[in-house]
Amino acid sequence: MYVCICNAITEKQIRKAAKSGVQDLWGLQAELGVATNCGSCKETASEILREHRQTKNRFEPVIYRPLTA
């Protein structure tokens, strides 16, 4: 789905940027150009980033590694 019509940026592109380390709207603007024209996509793009952060923190596995002597 297109999130930013002005710059033809999709939800998939935003999620990919989030996976690669983009943390906030400013990072998305620098990386993809989201919300640099009319700005109507700003809230949707920010929501996608929030979802990514919540999912990443919630489902990140904890790996137990015993100490070796």
PQR file with spaces between the fields and no chain letter, atoms N, CA, C, O and H, PARSE charges and radii, in Angstrom:
ATOM       1  N    MET     1       0.841   -1.167    0.000 -0.4000 1.5000
ATOM       2  CA   MET     1       0.000    0.000    0.000 -0.0000 2.0000
ATOM       3  C    MET     1       0.893    1.239    0.000  0.5500 1.7000
ATOM       4  O    MET     1       1.908    1.289    0.695 -0.5500 1.4000
ATOM       5  N    TYR     2       0.504    2.223   -0.779 -0.4000 1.5000
ATOM       6  CA   TYR     2       1.247    3.483   -0.794 -0.0000 2.0000
ATOM       7  C    TYR     2       0.909    4.289    0.450  0.5500 1.7000
ATOM       8  O    TYR     2      -0.261    4.500    0.770 -0.5500 1.4000
ATOM       9  H    TYR     2      -0.320    2.183   -1.343  0.4000 1.0000
ATOM      10  N    VAL     3       1.934    4.729    1.138 -0.4000 1.5000
ATOM      11  CA   VAL     3       1.763    5.571    2.316 -0.0000 2.0000
ATOM      12  C    VAL     3       1.990    7.020    1.931  0.5500 1.7000
ATOM      13  O    VAL     3       1.212    7.897    2.307 -0.5500 1.4000
ATOM      14  H    VAL     3       2.885    4.558    0.878  0.4000 1.0000
ATOM      15  N    CYS     4       3.052    7.273    1.183 -0.4000 1.5000
ATOM      16  CA   CYS     4       3.389    8.624    0.737 -0.0000 2.0000
ATOM      17  C    CYS     4       3.142    8.692   -0.775  0.5500 1.7000
ATOM      18  O    CYS     4       3.949    8.225   -1.578 -0.5500 1.4000
ATOM      19  H    CYS     4       3.684    6.560    0.878  0.4000 1.0000
ATOM      20  N    ILE     5       2.028    9.274   -1.125 -0.4000 1.5000
ATOM      21  CA   ILE     5       1.654    9.371   -2.537 -0.0000 2.0000
ATOM      22  C    ILE     5       2.597   10.329   -3.282  0.5500 1.7000
ATOM      23  O    ILE     5       2.982   10.066   -4.421 -0.5500 1.4000
ATOM      24  H    ILE     5       1.372    9.654   -0.472  0.4000 1.0000
ATOM      25  N    CYS     6       2.958   11.424   -2.640 -0.4000 1.5000
ATOM      26  CA   CYS     6       3.803   12.432   -3.294 -0.0000 2.0000
ATOM      27  C    CYS     6       5.127   11.848   -3.794  0.5500 1.7000
ATOM      28  O    CYS     6       5.610   12.204   -4.869 -0.5500 1.4000
ATOM      29  H    CYS     6       2.645   11.638   -1.714  0.4000 1.0000
ATOM      30  N    ASN     7       5.703   10.944   -2.991 -0.4000 1.5000
ATOM      31  CA   ASN     7       7.010   10.377   -3.334 -0.0000 2.0000
ATOM      32  C    ASN     7       6.944    8.891   -3.687  0.5500 1.7000
ATOM      33  O    ASN     7       7.979    8.238   -3.821 -0.5500 1.4000
ATOM      34  H    ASN     7       5.310   10.655   -2.118  0.4000 1.0000
ATOM      35  N    ALA     8       5.733    8.357   -3.836 -0.4000 1.5000
ATOM      36  CA   ALA     8       5.514    6.954   -4.212 -0.0000 2.0000
ATOM      37  C    ALA     8       6.260    5.990   -3.288  0.5500 1.7000
ATOM      38  O    ALA     8       6.993    5.117   -3.751 -0.5500 1.4000
ATOM      39  H    ALA     8       4.892    8.887   -3.727  0.4000 1.0000
ATOM      40  N    ILE     9       6.062    6.160   -1.961 -0.4000 1.5000
ATOM      41  CA   ILE     9       6.726    5.316   -0.970 -0.0000 2.0000
ATOM      42  C    ILE     9       5.687    4.387   -0.354  0.5500 1.7000
ATOM      43  O    ILE     9       4.616    4.820    0.072 -0.5500 1.4000
ATOM      44  H    ILE     9       5.466    6.870   -1.585  0.4000 1.0000
ATOM      45  N    THR    10       6.022    3.118   -0.316 -0.4000 1.5000
ATOM      46  CA   THR    10       5.085    2.110    0.157 -0.0000 2.0000
ATOM      47  C    THR    10       5.335    1.742    1.622  0.5500 1.7000
ATOM      48  O    THR    10       6.375    2.055    2.203 -0.5500 1.4000
ATOM      49  H    THR    10       6.892    2.767   -0.662  0.4000 1.0000
ATOM      50  N    GLU    11       4.343    1.069    2.186 -0.4000 1.5000
ATOM      51  CA   GLU    11       4.453    0.554    3.549 -0.0000 2.0000
ATOM      52  C    GLU    11       5.628   -0.423    3.642  0.5500 1.7000
ATOM      53  O    GLU    11       6.353   -0.437    4.636 -0.5500 1.4000
ATOM      54  H    GLU    11       3.499    0.814    1.714  0.4000 1.0000
ATOM      55  N    LYS    12       5.807   -1.228    2.615 -0.4000 1.5000
ATOM      56  CA   LYS    12       6.900   -2.204    2.585 -0.0000 2.0000
ATOM      57  C    LYS    12       8.263   -1.506    2.669  0.5500 1.7000
ATOM      58  O    LYS    12       9.157   -1.976    3.372 -0.5500 1.4000
ATOM      59  H    LYS    12       5.218   -1.217    1.807  0.4000 1.0000
ATOM      60  N    GLN    13       8.420   -0.403    1.964 -0.4000 1.5000
ATOM      61  CA   GLN    13       9.681    0.339    2.004 -0.0000 2.0000
ATOM      62  C    GLN    13       9.936    0.917    3.397  0.5500 1.7000
ATOM      63  O    GLN    13      11.072    0.931    3.870 -0.5500 1.4000
ATOM      64  H    GLN    13       7.694   -0.021    1.393  0.4000 1.0000
ATOM      65  N    ILE    14       8.879    1.390    4.046 -0.4000 1.5000
ATOM      66  CA   ILE    14       9.020    1.945    5.392 -0.0000 2.0000
ATOM      67  C    ILE    14       9.409    0.845    6.372  0.5500 1.7000
ATOM      68  O    ILE    14      10.283    1.043    7.216 -0.5500 1.4000
ATOM      69  H    ILE    14       7.956    1.379    3.661  0.4000 1.0000
ATOM      70  N    ARG    15       8.764   -0.310    6.264 -0.4000 1.5000
ATOM      71  CA   ARG    15       9.108   -1.429    7.150 -0.0000 2.0000
ATOM      72  C    ARG    15      10.555   -1.898    6.925  0.5500 1.7000
ATOM      73  O    ARG    15      11.254   -2.248    7.876 -0.5500 1.4000
ATOM      74  H    ARG    15       8.054   -0.470    5.579  0.4000 1.0000
ATOM      75  N    LYS    16      10.987   -1.903    5.685 -0.4000 1.5000
ATOM      76  CA   LYS    16      12.366   -2.293    5.372 -0.0000 2.0000
ATOM      77  C    LYS    16      13.350   -1.290    5.983  0.5500 1.7000
ATOM      78  O    LYS    16      14.383   -1.688    6.522 -0.5500 1.4000
ATOM      79  H    LYS    16      10.419   -1.619    4.912  0.4000 1.0000
ATOM      80  N    ALA    17      13.041   -0.013    5.902 -0.4000 1.5000
ATOM      81  CA   ALA    17      13.897    1.013    6.502 -0.0000 2.0000
ATOM      82  C    ALA    17      13.940    0.852    8.016  0.5500 1.7000
ATOM      83  O    ALA    17      14.995    1.014    8.631 -0.5500 1.4000
ATOM      84  H    ALA    17      12.202    0.310    5.464  0.4000 1.0000
ATOM      85  N    ALA    18      12.798    0.535    8.618 -0.4000 1.5000
ATOM      86  CA   ALA    18      12.748    0.323   10.065 -0.0000 2.0000
ATOM      87  C    ALA    18      13.615   -0.871   10.456  0.5500 1.7000
ATOM      88  O    ALA    18      14.322   -0.819   11.462 -0.5500 1.4000
ATOM      89  H    ALA    18      11.941    0.403    8.119  0.4000 1.0000
ATOM      90  N    LYS    19      13.565   -1.940    9.674 -0.4000 1.5000
ATOM      91  CA   LYS    19      14.401   -3.114    9.946 -0.0000 2.0000
ATOM      92  C    LYS    19      15.883   -2.784    9.848  0.5500 1.7000
ATOM      93  O    LYS    19      16.701   -3.344   10.577 -0.5500 1.4000
ATOM      94  H    LYS    19      12.990   -1.982    8.856  0.4000 1.0000
ATOM      95  N    SER    20      16.221   -1.875    8.949 -0.4000 1.5000
ATOM      96  CA   SER    20      17.630   -1.524    8.768 -0.0000 2.0000
ATOM      97  C    SER    20      18.119   -0.507    9.793  0.5500 1.7000
ATOM      98  O    SER    20      19.287   -0.117    9.774 -0.5500 1.4000
ATOM      99  H    SER    20      15.556   -1.420    8.357  0.4000 1.0000
ATOM     100  N    GLY    21      17.214   -0.068   10.705 -0.4000 1.5000
ATOM     101  CA   GLY    21      17.675    0.784   11.799 -0.0000 2.0000
ATOM     102  C    GLY    21      17.061    2.162   11.895  0.5500 1.7000
ATOM     103  O    GLY    21      17.363    2.890   12.841 -0.5500 1.4000
ATOM     104  H    GLY    21      16.266   -0.385   10.721  0.4000 1.0000
ATOM     105  N    VAL    22      16.217    2.553   10.967 -0.4000 1.5000
ATOM     106  CA   VAL    22      15.570    3.867   11.054 -0.0000 2.0000
ATOM     107  C    VAL    22      14.641    3.862   12.265  0.5500 1.7000
ATOM     108  O    VAL    22      13.811    2.964   12.410 -0.5500 1.4000
ATOM     109  H    VAL    22      15.971    1.962   10.198  0.4000 1.0000
ATOM     110  N    GLN    23      14.781    4.872   13.140 -0.4000 1.5000
ATOM     111  CA   GLN    23      14.047    4.904   14.399 -0.0000 2.0000
ATOM     112  C    GLN    23      12.913    5.917   14.452  0.5500 1.7000
ATOM     113  O    GLN    23      11.980    5.754   15.239 -0.5500 1.4000
ATOM     114  H    GLN    23      15.455    5.601   13.022  0.4000 1.0000
ATOM     115  N    ASP    24      12.976    6.965   13.626 -0.4000 1.5000
ATOM     116  CA   ASP    24      11.992    8.036   13.760 -0.0000 2.0000
ATOM     117  C    ASP    24      11.658    8.655   12.405  0.5500 1.7000
ATOM     118  O    ASP    24      12.228    8.286   11.378 -0.5500 1.4000
ATOM     119  H    ASP    24      13.734    7.097   12.987  0.4000 1.0000
ATOM     120  N    LEU    25      10.732    9.594   12.424 -0.4000 1.5000
ATOM     121  CA   LEU    25      10.273   10.217   11.186 -0.0000 2.0000
ATOM     122  C    LEU    25      11.405   10.960   10.478  0.5500 1.7000
ATOM     123  O    LEU    25      11.474   10.963    9.249 -0.5500 1.4000
ATOM     124  H    LEU    25      10.269    9.893   13.258  0.4000 1.0000
ATOM     125  N    TRP    26      12.279   11.580   11.241 -0.4000 1.5000
ATOM     126  CA   TRP    26      13.397   12.309   10.618 -0.0000 2.0000
ATOM     127  C    TRP    26      14.293   11.350    9.844  0.5500 1.7000
ATOM     128  O    TRP    26      14.779   11.673    8.760 -0.5500 1.4000
ATOM     129  H    TRP    26      12.223   11.577   12.239  0.4000 1.0000
ATOM     130  N    GLY    27      14.500   10.185   10.405 -0.4000 1.5000
ATOM     131  CA   GLY    27      15.288    9.173    9.711 -0.0000 2.0000
ATOM     132  C    GLY    27      14.617    8.712    8.430  0.5500 1.7000
ATOM     133  O    GLY    27      15.278    8.505    7.412 -0.5500 1.4000
ATOM     134  H    GLY    27      14.105    9.922   11.285  0.4000 1.0000
ATOM     135  N    LEU    28      13.286    8.552    8.485 -0.4000 1.5000
ATOM     136  CA   LEU    28      12.546    8.174    7.276 -0.0000 2.0000
ATOM     137  C    LEU    28      12.620    9.266    6.217  0.5500 1.7000
ATOM     138  O    LEU    28      12.748    8.984    5.025 -0.5500 1.4000
ATOM     139  H    LEU    28      12.749    8.720    9.312  0.4000 1.0000
ATOM     140  N    GLN    29      12.538   10.506    6.664 -0.4000 1.5000
ATOM     141  CA   GLN    29      12.646   11.617    5.713 -0.0000 2.0000
ATOM     142  C    GLN    29      14.005   11.607    5.036  0.5500 1.7000
ATOM     143  O    GLN    29      14.097   11.802    3.824 -0.5500 1.4000
ATOM     144  H    GLN    29      12.434   10.735    7.632  0.4000 1.0000
ATOM     145  N    ALA    30      15.045   11.385    5.797 -0.4000 1.5000
ATOM     146  CA   ALA    30      16.398   11.362    5.228 -0.0000 2.0000
ATOM     147  C    ALA    30      16.601   10.163    4.307  0.5500 1.7000
ATOM     148  O    ALA    30      17.209   10.283    3.243 -0.5500 1.4000
ATOM     149  H    ALA    30      14.970   11.226    6.782  0.4000 1.0000
ATOM     150  N    GLU    31      16.086    9.005    4.724 -0.4000 1.5000
ATOM     151  CA   GLU    31      16.298    7.759    3.976 -0.0000 2.0000
ATOM     152  C    GLU    31      15.422    7.648    2.732  0.5500 1.7000
ATOM     153  O    GLU    31      15.898    7.286    1.656 -0.5500 1.4000
ATOM     154  H    GLU    31      15.592    8.907    5.588  0.4000 1.0000
ATOM     155  N    LEU    32      14.128    7.967    2.892 -0.4000 1.5000
ATOM     156  CA   LEU    32      13.173    7.716    1.806 -0.0000 2.0000
ATOM     157  C    LEU    32      12.505    8.969    1.239  0.5500 1.7000
ATOM     158  O    LEU    32      12.016    8.950    0.109 -0.5500 1.4000
ATOM     159  H    LEU    32      13.742    8.262    3.766  0.4000 1.0000
ATOM     160  N    GLY    33      12.480   10.043    2.003 -0.4000 1.5000
ATOM     161  CA   GLY    33      11.772   11.238    1.555 -0.0000 2.0000
ATOM     162  C    GLY    33      10.317   11.283    1.997  0.5500 1.7000
ATOM     163  O    GLY    33       9.532   12.071    1.470 -0.5500 1.4000
ATOM     164  H    GLY    33      12.877   10.058    2.921  0.4000 1.0000
ATOM     165  N    VAL    34       9.950   10.440    2.964 -0.4000 1.5000
ATOM     166  CA   VAL    34       8.575   10.416    3.475 -0.0000 2.0000
ATOM     167  C    VAL    34       8.245   11.754    4.119  0.5500 1.7000
ATOM     168  O    VAL    34       9.066   12.321    4.840 -0.5500 1.4000
ATOM     169  H    VAL    34      10.588    9.800    3.392  0.4000 1.0000
ATOM     170  N    ALA    35       7.040   12.259    3.858 -0.4000 1.5000
ATOM     171  CA   ALA    35       6.509   13.473    4.491 -0.0000 2.0000
ATOM     172  C    ALA    35       7.366   14.711    4.218  0.5500 1.7000
ATOM     173  O    ALA    35       7.476   15.593    5.070 -0.5500 1.4000
ATOM     174  H    ALA    35       6.373   11.799    3.272  0.4000 1.0000
ATOM     175  N    THR    36       7.963   14.775    3.051 -0.4000 1.5000
ATOM     176  CA   THR    36       8.765   15.954    2.710 -0.0000 2.0000
ATOM     177  C    THR    36       8.021   16.900    1.771  0.5500 1.7000
ATOM     178  O    THR    36       8.518   17.984    1.466 -0.5500 1.4000
ATOM     179  H    THR    36       7.874   14.059    2.359  0.4000 1.0000
ATOM     180  N    ASN    37       6.834   16.500    1.310 -0.4000 1.5000
ATOM     181  CA   ASN    37       6.038   17.389    0.458 -0.0000 2.0000
ATOM     182  C    ASN    37       4.818   17.881    1.227  0.5500 1.7000
ATOM     183  O    ASN    37       4.915   18.863    1.963 -0.5500 1.4000
ATOM     184  H    ASN    37       6.431   15.619    1.557  0.4000 1.0000
ATOM     185  N    CYS    38       3.685   17.227    1.074 -0.4000 1.5000
ATOM     186  CA   CYS    38       2.449   17.715    1.709 -0.0000 2.0000
ATOM     187  C    CYS    38       2.354   17.330    3.181  0.5500 1.7000
ATOM     188  O    CYS    38       1.690   18.026    3.949 -0.5500 1.4000
ATOM     189  H    CYS    38       3.606   16.429    0.476  0.4000 1.0000
ATOM     190  N    GLY    39       2.993   16.249    3.590 -0.4000 1.5000
ATOM     191  CA   GLY    39       3.013   15.841    4.988 -0.0000 2.0000
ATOM     192  C    GLY    39       1.809   15.046    5.459  0.5500 1.7000
ATOM     193  O    GLY    39       1.729   14.714    6.641 -0.5500 1.4000
ATOM     194  H    GLY    39       3.532   15.683    2.966  0.4000 1.0000
ATOM     195  N    SER    40       0.878   14.732    4.584 -0.4000 1.5000
ATOM     196  CA   SER    40      -0.317   14.007    5.023 -0.0000 2.0000
ATOM     197  C    SER    40      -0.016   12.558    5.409  0.5500 1.7000
ATOM     198  O    SER    40      -0.853   11.915    6.043 -0.5500 1.4000
ATOM     199  H    SER    40       0.944   15.002    3.623  0.4000 1.0000
ATOM     200  N    CYS    41       1.132   12.037    5.054 -0.4000 1.5000
ATOM     201  CA   CYS    41       1.506   10.664    5.378 -0.0000 2.0000
ATOM     202  C    CYS    41       2.278   10.559    6.689  0.5500 1.7000
ATOM     203  O    CYS    41       2.600    9.457    7.135 -0.5500 1.4000
ATOM     204  H    CYS    41       1.812   12.559    4.539  0.4000 1.0000
ATOM     205  N    LYS    42       2.571   11.678    7.295 -0.4000 1.5000
ATOM     206  CA   LYS    42       3.425   11.716    8.481 -0.0000 2.0000
ATOM     207  C    LYS    42       2.930   10.792    9.597  0.5500 1.7000
ATOM     208  O    LYS    42       3.716   10.028   10.157 -0.5500 1.4000
ATOM     209  H    LYS    42       2.309   12.573    6.932  0.4000 1.0000
ATOM     210  N    GLU    43       1.648   10.853    9.924 -0.4000 1.5000
ATOM     211  CA   GLU    43       1.111   10.057   11.016 -0.0000 2.0000
ATOM     212  C    GLU    43       1.132    8.562   10.691  0.5500 1.7000
ATOM     213  O    GLU    43       1.482    7.748   11.546 -0.5500 1.4000
ATOM     214  H    GLU    43       1.009   11.474    9.469  0.4000 1.0000
ATOM     215  N    THR    44       0.768    8.204    9.487 -0.4000 1.5000
ATOM     216  CA   THR    44       0.763    6.793    9.088 -0.0000 2.0000
ATOM     217  C    THR    44       2.180    6.225    9.105  0.5500 1.7000
ATOM     218  O    THR    44       2.395    5.114    9.589 -0.5500 1.4000
ATOM     219  H    THR    44       0.484    8.865    8.792  0.4000 1.0000
ATOM     220  N    ALA    45       3.132    6.967    8.588 -0.4000 1.5000
ATOM     221  CA   ALA    45       4.526    6.515    8.582 -0.0000 2.0000
ATOM     222  C    ALA    45       5.047    6.346   10.006  0.5500 1.7000
ATOM     223  O    ALA    45       5.743    5.375   10.302 -0.5500 1.4000
ATOM     224  H    ALA    45       2.957    7.870    8.195  0.4000 1.0000
ATOM     225  N    SER    46       4.716    7.279   10.881 -0.4000 1.5000
ATOM     226  CA   SER    46       5.141    7.192   12.282 -0.0000 2.0000
ATOM     227  C    SER    46       4.518    5.986   12.967  0.5500 1.7000
ATOM     228  O    SER    46       5.172    5.319   13.769 -0.5500 1.4000
ATOM     229  H    SER    46       4.151    8.068   10.641  0.4000 1.0000
ATOM     230  N    GLU    47       3.261    5.702   12.656 -0.4000 1.5000
ATOM     231  CA   GLU    47       2.575    4.548   13.240 -0.0000 2.0000
ATOM     232  C    GLU    47       3.242    3.240   12.808  0.5500 1.7000
ATOM     233  O    GLU    47       3.379    2.323   13.618 -0.5500 1.4000
ATOM     234  H    GLU    47       2.730    6.243   12.004  0.4000 1.0000
ATOM     235  N    ILE    48       3.651    3.144   11.567 -0.4000 1.5000
ATOM     236  CA   ILE    48       4.339    1.944   11.079 -0.0000 2.0000
ATOM     237  C    ILE    48       5.652    1.755   11.841  0.5500 1.7000
ATOM     238  O    ILE    48       5.999    0.631   12.201 -0.5500 1.4000
ATOM     239  H    ILE    48       3.540    3.888   10.909  0.4000 1.0000
ATOM     240  N    LEU    49       6.377    2.836   12.087 -0.4000 1.5000
ATOM     241  CA   LEU    49       7.618    2.743   12.868 -0.0000 2.0000
ATOM     242  C    LEU    49       7.331    2.296   14.299  0.5500 1.7000
ATOM     243  O    LEU    49       8.055    1.456   14.834 -0.5500 1.4000
ATOM     244  H    LEU    49       6.095    3.750   11.794  0.4000 1.0000
ATOM     245  N    ARG    50       6.291    2.840   14.928 -0.4000 1.5000
ATOM     246  CA   ARG    50       5.924    2.434   16.288 -0.0000 2.0000
ATOM     247  C    ARG    50       5.587    0.943   16.337  0.5500 1.7000
ATOM     248  O    ARG    50       6.021    0.235   17.245 -0.5500 1.4000
ATOM     249  H    ARG    50       5.702    3.522   14.494  0.4000 1.0000
ATOM     250  N    GLU    51       4.819    0.475   15.366 -0.4000 1.5000
ATOM     251  CA   GLU    51       4.473   -0.947   15.310 -0.0000 2.0000
ATOM     252  C    GLU    51       5.730   -1.805   15.215  0.5500 1.7000
ATOM     253  O    GLU    51       5.840   -2.840   15.872 -0.5500 1.4000
ATOM     254  H    GLU    51       4.467    1.051   14.628  0.4000 1.0000
ATOM     255  N    HIS    52       6.666   -1.367   14.398 -0.4000 1.5000
ATOM     256  CA   HIS    52       7.909   -2.134   14.237 -0.0000 2.0000
ATOM     257  C    HIS    52       8.673   -2.204   15.556  0.5500 1.7000
ATOM     258  O    HIS    52       9.152   -3.273   15.934 -0.5500 1.4000
ATOM     259  H    HIS    52       6.577   -0.526   13.864  0.4000 1.0000
ATOM     260  N    ARG    53       8.793   -1.079   16.260 -0.4000 1.5000
ATOM     261  CA   ARG    53       9.514   -1.068   17.540 -0.0000 2.0000
ATOM     262  C    ARG    53       8.836   -1.976   18.562  0.5500 1.7000
ATOM     263  O    ARG    53       9.521   -2.708   19.278 -0.5500 1.4000
ATOM     264  H    ARG    53       8.404   -0.211   15.953  0.4000 1.0000
ATOM     265  N    GLN    54       7.506   -1.944   18.646 -0.4000 1.5000
ATOM     266  CA   GLN    54       6.779   -2.781   19.598 -0.0000 2.0000
ATOM     267  C    GLN    54       6.956   -4.254   19.274  0.5500 1.7000
ATOM     268  O    GLN    54       7.193   -5.064   20.170 -0.5500 1.4000
ATOM     269  H    GLN    54       6.950   -1.349   18.065  0.4000 1.0000
ATOM     270  N    THR    55       6.844   -4.605   18.006 -0.4000 1.5000
ATOM     271  CA   THR    55       6.991   -5.993   17.584 -0.0000 2.0000
ATOM     272  C    THR    55       8.409   -6.478   17.833  0.5500 1.7000
ATOM     273  O    THR    55       8.614   -7.600   18.298 -0.5500 1.4000
ATOM     274  H    THR    55       6.651   -3.947   17.278  0.4000 1.0000
ATOM     275  N    LYS    56       9.376   -5.647   17.528 -0.4000 1.5000
ATOM     276  CA   LYS    56      10.776   -6.025   17.715 -0.0000 2.0000
ATOM     277  C    LYS    56      11.065   -6.294   19.187  0.5500 1.7000
ATOM     278  O    LYS    56      11.712   -7.287   19.517 -0.5500 1.4000
ATOM     279  H    LYS    56       9.209   -4.736   17.151  0.4000 1.0000
ATOM     280  N    ASN    57      10.602   -5.435   20.062 -0.4000 1.5000
ATOM     281  CA   ASN    57      10.877   -5.589   21.492 -0.0000 2.0000
ATOM     282  C    ASN    57      10.109   -6.753   22.102  0.5500 1.7000
ATOM     283  O    ASN    57      10.600   -7.396   23.030 -0.5500 1.4000
ATOM     284  H    ASN    57      10.076   -4.627   19.794  0.4000 1.0000
ATOM     285  N    ARG    58       8.925   -7.031   21.601 -0.4000 1.5000
ATOM     286  CA   ARG    58       8.078   -8.059   22.197 -0.0000 2.0000
ATOM     287  C    ARG    58       8.522   -9.463   21.822  0.5500 1.7000
ATOM     288  O    ARG    58       8.458  -10.362   22.660 -0.5500 1.4000
ATOM     289  H    ARG    58       8.526   -6.509   20.847  0.4000 1.0000
ATOM     290  N    PHE    59       8.959   -9.676   20.622 -0.4000 1.5000
ATOM     291  CA   PHE    59       9.228  -11.025   20.146 -0.0000 2.0000
ATOM     292  C    PHE    59      10.713  -11.338   19.986  0.5500 1.7000
ATOM     293  O    PHE    59      11.067  -12.356   19.391 -0.5500 1.4000
ATOM     294  H    PHE    59       9.011   -8.946   19.942  0.4000 1.0000
ATOM     295  N    GLU    60      11.551  -10.509   20.489 -0.4000 1.5000
ATOM     296  CA   GLU    60      12.979  -10.760   20.364 -0.0000 2.0000
ATOM     297  C    GLU    60      13.378  -11.916   21.281  0.5500 1.7000
ATOM     298  O    GLU    60      13.142  -11.843   22.487 -0.5500 1.4000
ATOM     299  H    GLU    60      11.263   -9.682   20.972  0.4000 1.0000
ATOM     300  N    PRO    61      13.965  -12.961   20.750 -0.5600 1.5000
ATOM     301  CA   PRO    61      14.295  -14.122   21.583  0.2800 2.0000
ATOM     302  C    PRO    61      15.455  -13.826   22.533  0.5500 1.7000
ATOM     303  O    PRO    61      16.339  -13.022   22.237 -0.5500 1.4000
ATOM     304  N    VAL    62      15.422  -14.482   23.653 -0.4000 1.5000
ATOM     305  CA   VAL    62      16.515  -14.386   24.614 -0.0000 2.0000
ATOM     306  C    VAL    62      17.305  -15.674   24.489  0.5500 1.7000
ATOM     307  O    VAL    62      16.748  -16.766   24.603 -0.5500 1.4000
ATOM     308  H    VAL    62      14.704  -15.135   23.893  0.4000 1.0000
ATOM     309  N    ILE    63      18.588  -15.548   24.258 -0.4000 1.5000
ATOM     310  CA   ILE    63      19.437  -16.718   24.067 -0.0000 2.0000
ATOM     311  C    ILE    63      20.253  -16.936   25.337  0.5500 1.7000
ATOM     312  O    ILE    63      20.994  -16.060   25.782 -0.5500 1.4000
ATOM     313  H    ILE    63      19.041  -14.661   24.166  0.4000 1.0000
ATOM     314  N    TYR    64      20.098  -18.106   25.894 -0.4000 1.5000
ATOM     315  CA   TYR    64      20.852  -18.477   27.094 -0.0000 2.0000
ATOM     316  C    TYR    64      22.110  -19.196   26.669  0.5500 1.7000
ATOM     317  O    TYR    64      22.076  -20.170   25.917 -0.5500 1.4000
ATOM     318  H    TYR    64      19.496  -18.817   25.532  0.4000 1.0000
ATOM     319  N    ARG    65      23.210  -18.695   27.166 -0.4000 1.5000
ATOM     320  CA   ARG    65      24.492  -19.343   26.892 -0.0000 2.0000
ATOM     321  C    ARG    65      25.198  -19.584   28.229  0.5500 1.7000
ATOM     322  O    ARG    65      25.612  -18.627   28.883 -0.5500 1.4000
ATOM     323  H    ARG    65      23.238  -17.904   27.777  0.4000 1.0000
ATOM     324  N    PRO    66      25.341  -20.833   28.638 -0.5600 1.5000
ATOM     325  CA   PRO    66      25.989  -21.114   29.894  0.2800 2.0000
ATOM     326  C    PRO    66      27.474  -20.743   29.853  0.5500 1.7000
ATOM     327  O    PRO    66      28.119  -20.813   28.806 -0.5500 1.4000
ATOM     328  N    LEU    67      27.988  -20.356   30.991 -0.4000 1.5000
ATOM     329  CA   LEU    67      29.403  -20.034   31.084 -0.0000 2.0000
ATOM     330  C    LEU    67      30.212  -21.310   31.000  0.5500 1.7000
ATOM     331  O    LEU    67      29.853  -22.325   31.596 -0.5500 1.4000
ATOM     332  H    LEU    67      27.464  -20.299   31.841  0.4000 1.0000
ATOM     333  N    THR    68      31.298  -21.256   30.263 -0.4000 1.5000
ATOM     334  CA   THR    68      32.169  -22.432   30.175 -0.0000 2.0000
ATOM     335  C    THR    68      33.351  -22.235   31.098  0.5500 1.7000
ATOM     336  O    THR    68      33.848  -21.121   31.261 -0.5500 1.4000
ATOM     337  H    THR    68      31.590  -20.431   29.779  0.4000 1.0000
ATOM     338  N    ALA    69      33.793  -23.314   31.695 -0.4000 1.5000
ATOM     339  CA   ALA    69      34.905  -23.232   32.640 -0.0000 2.0000
ATOM     340  C    ALA    69      36.227  -23.355   31.967  0.5500 1.7000
ATOM     341  O    ALA    69      37.264  -23.306   32.629 -0.5500 1.4000
ATOM     342  H    ALA    69      33.389  -24.219   31.562  0.4000 1.0000
